């Protein structure tokens, strides 16, 4: 099992937990597992097969020494990793090493010039077992979500963990396997109450991801670009089975140059924090809090706690004059105390 975190963790002076902020908020919890994403710098050509090989090899290089890889996928323009830093190694340094080394290799071996990756990465503490499996499944399905016609993809891996039945790795994936849910991947019996909680969390996470994706790449903006691409090239000189992939790559390459889409970044989204995003995160927080209430009655977990994180998210404080300011501080401390107690009990 990976280390887990709470639904929304508070800032604290505790040496086990700390936060910092650049353009995005970043939470750090000693012993946690993180879901990490970084992207190619805007306007650059997509990663080639050879370049994806370099990135995947770099991810494996210190696996088992500095960190434990739990899953990853190297896509044409971004990378997702599920990783658990080992004691004495911090995620910030691991990320810097990955991005710096691969950028250097892509410049030296593949003819890239200048900055390769966007400066800042997105990282998130995995809150609990349900989110761990949800993120792992999301990573696994990523290539087929973008390119449904794929038969295999060698730059995706569900890295083998303790007590798991192996790594499907780079093998060809069947449609049935690709649609496997997080609960199915665990291959363990769950009762109806647990299943309901798992479903609630997965559904809330799915809706959040769908809404964010629609904001990042609005169909009404992408569709005209697709029509322009289709009007200019039928891709008849490309093998039929590769045609959808090449067409999609051409669409996304042109979309990357669109001035409006360049502004549609996660950083800008979370700076704006529209109402739909607040409500989606509140729904997910409520689902996770309900799951904690079911497995940890001693913690006094309550879905209403989600209200205190709704306006700013857990990474940013409420203004001192906000009516929920005092309640926020109280809930933050309860969550952190519960989390530390549960991790201590798990460690034995």
N, C-alpha and C positions, 0 to 999 in steps of 0.2 A: 504494500500500500504506500502511496505517496504521502508526504506530509501535507496537511490541509490547513486552510485558513478559514476565517469567519466570513459571513455574508458581506460585511463591510467593516474593515478594520480601522480602528482609530489611530490617530497620531499619538505617540507616546514617547516618554523619555527612556522607556525600557531598552536595555541593550539588545534585546531579542527582536525588537521591532522598531523601524524608523522609516521616515518618508523624506523625499526631496522632490523638487519640481524644477523642470526646465520649461519647455512649452507644454509638456504633458506631466501629470503627476506620476510619481513612481513610488511604490510601496516596497519595503524590504522586510522580510520575516525570516529569521534564521531557521534553516531546516525546511523551508517551503519549496514547493514545486511551482514553476512559472510557465505561463503561456506567453511566448514572445513572437513578435512579428517585426520584420524590417523589410524595406522596399528599395528597389532601384531608384536612383535619382531621376526626377521627372525628365522626360525627353530622351532618355537613353534607349538604345535598341535592346530588345529582349535578350535574356541569357541564352546562349547556345548550349547544345548538349555538353560540349567540353567544359564550358564554364559552370554548368550545374554539377558536373563531376567534381570540379575543384571545390565548390562550396560544400557538397555532401562529404567529401573527404575531410575537410577542415572540421566539420561538426563532429566527426568520429575521432579525431586525433587525440583529444584528451579525455574521451569518454572513459569513465571508470577511475580516472585520476583526479581531475578537477571538478567533474560533474557527472551526473548520470543522465544520459539521453533517455527520454521516455517515448518520444515520437518526433518526427520531423518530415517536412516536405519542402523541396526546393522547386518553386514554380518558375515561370518564365520571367516574372517581374517582382517576385517577393519570396520571402522565406518564413515559414512557421516552425517553431520549435517548442516542444514541451520538455523542460529540463529541470533537474534538481541539483543545484550546486552542492558540492561536498563541503564538509566542515573546513573552514579556513579560506574558502574561495567565495567571492561575491559575484552576483550576477552582472553587475556593471562592468567588472573587469573581464568576465568571460565574453560578454557581448562585444566589448571593445576589441578583444583579441580576435574573435571570429570575423568581424567586419574589417578590421585593419589588415589582417593577414590575407583574406580573400580579395580585398581590393587591390593589394599589392600584387597578388598572383594574377589577377585578371588583367592588370596593367602590363605586367612583364610577359605573360605567356599568350595573352589573347588580344593585345593591341588596344586595350582600353586607355583612355586619357582622362585625367582629372578625377574628380570625385565620382565614385561608383554608386555608393549607397546614400540614401537620405540620412541626414545627420542624426536624427533622433529615431529611436525604436519605440514600439509599443510593447509594454510588458504588463502582465497581470498575475497576481497571486491566485493560484488555484484554490478555491474556497473550501472544497470538500471532495469526497469520492465521486459524487455525481458529476461535478464539473470536470473532474479529471477525465472521466470516461467520455463526457460530452466533447471536450476539446480534443481528445485522442481520436475520436470518431470523425470530428470535423477535419482534422489534419489528414486523416486517411482518405476521406472522400473528396478532398479539395481538387485533385486533378480531374476526376470524373465529373465533378460538378461543372468545371469550366469546359472540359472536352469530353462530352458523353460518349463519343465514338471510340475512345481509347481502349485498347485491349490490355496494355500493360504500361507501367510507368516506373522507371527504375530509381527515381529520386524521391521516393516516399518510403518511410519505414516506421512500423510500429515496433520500436526497439524492445527487446525481450526484457522483462522485469521479473523480480522474485515472485514465484508462485504462479507465473503465467505460462501458457502453453506454447511459447515460441513466438518468433517474429515472422509475420507474413512477408515483411521486407519488400524485395523488388519483384516478387513473383507476379504473374498475371493475376488480376483480381476478377472473380466472378461477380456478376450483377448481384447475386444474393449476398455475397460477402461484403460488397461495397455498401449495401444498404443496412448492414447489421447495426443495431442500436448499441449504445454504451452498455446497457444492461445485458445485452446478448453477449458482448465481448467478454464480460466478466464471467460468463458461463457458471453462474451460481444461482441457487434458488432464492427468490424473494417472495415474501408474502404479499397479499393484496394491498395492505397499507403502504409497505415500502414501494411497491410498484407504482402506486398512485403518486407518491411523493417524487419518485424518479421522473415520472411522466410530467408532472407539474413543472419541475425545474427545467427539463429538456425543452418543453413547449415554450416556456418563458424565454429561455436562451435562444431558441430558434426564431421566435418573433422579433427579439431584439436584433439578432444578426440580419434578418431579412429587412427590417426597417432601416438599419444602418447601411446595408448594401444598396437599398433603393435610393437613399440620400446621396451616397458616394457616387453611384452610377445611375442617375435617373433614366429609366427606359425612354422617356420622351426626348432625352438628349442623345442617347446612344443609338436609337433606331434611325434617325436621319443620317448619322455617320455611317451606319451599316448600309443604308440605301446608296450613299455616295460610293462606298467601296464596291458594292455590287454593280453599280453602273459603270465603273471604270475597269473592272476585272472580273472575268468569269472563272478564273483559275483553272481553265481547261487543260493547261500544260502541267498541272499538278495531279499526281495519282488520286483517284477518286476517294480512297479511304483517308487520305491526308488533307483533302480539300476543306472540310469543315474547320480543322485545326488552323490551317494557313489563313483562311478567311477570318476566323476569330482573332488571330494574331494581328492581321492587317487592321481590323476594326479597333482593337485596343491601342495599337501604335498611333493611329490617327486620333483617337480619343485623348491620348496623353498630351497632345498638342493643343487641345481645346482650352481656351482661356477660362471658361466657366468651370470645367471639370478640374482644372489645376487647383481651384480654390476649394474643391470638395475633398478635404482631407480630414482624418480623424481628429487632428489637432483643432482645426477650425470648428468641427462639429461639437467637440466637447467644450470649447470656449463659448460657443453660442448656447449650448445646452437647451435646445427647444423643448417645449412641453412634452411632445411625444417621447423624447429620449428620457426625460425624468420619469414619466409614467412607466416606460418599459423597464427601466432599471429598478424602480420601486416594486414592480411585479416580480422581477427575478429575485430581489432581496427578500420579499415576502415568502416566496417559495422555498428559498434556502433556509430562512429562519424557521419555517414550519418543519423542515426536515431535521434541523437541529433540535427542535422541541421534542420531536418523536424519539430521537436516539439519546438525548441528554436531558431527562426531566429535571435533574438537579440544577441545571443552568437557568431555569426560569425564562427560556427563550420566548419571545413574543413577536408576532408578525407586525405589530404596530411600531416596533422599533424602526422599521424601514422608513417611517415618516421623517426621521431626523436627518437622513442622508439624501432625501429627495431633491432638495433645492441645489445643493452644491456638489453632491457626491461625497463619498467618505474621505477623499484625499484633500478636500479643502474645508477650512473651518467656516462656521456660520458667523456672521457679524455679531458683535457683542450685544447689540440691541435686538436681535432676532428673538421672537417669543419662544423659540425652541432651543435657544443657546444652552441654557442650563440642562435641559433634558438631553441634549446631544452629548454633552460631556459625561453625563451619568450613563447613558447607553454605551458610549464608546468604552468606558471603563469596564462595564459589565461584559461586553463582547470580548475584550482583550483578556480579562480575568478567566472567562470560560474557556477561551482558546488555549491559553497557557496551561490551565488545569487539565484539559483534555489531552493535549500533547504530552504532558507529564505522565498522565495515567497510561497513555498508549506506549510510552517508552518504558514503562514498568519501574 
